[in-house]
Every structure is written in structure tokens, then in C-alpha cells.
């Protein structure tokens, strides 16, 4: 299969990401600038996908009760170790992102997914379960590999060359990472089917920094690498 860009691997592993603020994607503004989650002190938050553990640790540091679910044991252990180093507590669960039966309906104040929904084959199933556990009016904030960026081989000598069609929905793998490209319209429609109301759609430009992350590509100067969406749970 065609390989996704290095950005698609974000934020797995330890790449120097901060543990005091949520990072939504490589080399773009973080939660301190975008302010999509609001105050989460004493709130219950579900994090879909452990990633490198930084986002979950950041939320726990803000006083949230953080519930993390991930199908990868190693990712959960990495998140546990990171949280312990920062003296923060996480509730960790091993399982598919849609396996939220252990959470009662209407008991969660916010949900967060950083790049993980782009690795899910059945997005509708995950969104239905997230909708079930959230309180009415609660937010889901997610970031995904931008579908326009998925058209490029951003790690090639010519990172601007288009190598995949925008309508190509075939999964792309690189080692253990699989990406399922979806258009903005498809993500929007999936949220609508699950009875979410989208109130923010962002395509952040890169930050102005001389120090770049390991996920950086010059292609990011012309094509957004990350799509960020905030949606709120509508009533049943």
C-alpha cells in the first residue's frame, strides 16, 4: 500500500511534546492558542487513543479525571509511565476505540482524539459510542490528518508532488500506522449522523518557529497537514 507521510504517525512515542498542554498536530498552534476544550477541572474526559500520553497527562494536570482507551498495550504503558513521572493519574483501558460499554451513558463532560480517528476504519461506530457517553451539550474535539495533505508523499525529495487522488479511500500503512483518508465533507457527515453539531472547523497554518518537530515537512508550508474539528452532542 502507499505510505502515509511522517505526520500521520503523530503523536506516538516521545518526541518532546509538552505534557502541560494538548497538542493537536505537528507544528501547529496548541490548545493554549486554540482554546477548544475550555476548563476541565474536576470534569470527566475520555481520550480516544493514548498516542504518546502527552495529551492525557496535560488534561490530568488541569484537574480532569482522564479515561484513556487504546488498542495498543505499549501505548497505554507509555502513557502510564509519562503520567507517573509527572505525578498525574490516568484511568487506562485496553480496547477498540468504540468499546466504551464500561462507561455509563451521559456521564462524560468532554472527549478528545488527537489523530486517532484517522486510523479508524469504522468511524461511524466510534462516533455513536462517543455520543452515547457524553452529556448533552458536551464537546468532542478531534484532529485528523488533513485529506489534502494525504494526497502528497511529504517525505519524498519533492514533497509537493501529488501521489494520491483526493477521492482515493484506500488505507495507507507505514509499519504499524494505518491512515484512512476521508474528505472534510465525509467527517462532517459522520458527525451529523451521530447527532453531533459541528461548531469549529480549523485548518491551522504552521507555527512560526525555527525549531521543527520530527514530523515536519516543507509541504506543510503550502498544504495544511491537520484538520481540527469541535462538535457538541445534540440531544437524543
PyMOL commands that set and color helices and strands:
alter all, ss='L'
color gray80, all
select helices_A, chain A and resi 6-9+31-34+54-61+73-85+116-119+123-133+149-151+184-193+218-221
alter helices_A, ss='H'
color red, helices_A
select strands_A, chain A and resi 44-48+65-70+91-94+108-114+134-145+172-174+177-179+196-202+226-233
alter strands_A, ss='S'
color yellow, strands_A
deselect
rebuild
show_as cartoon
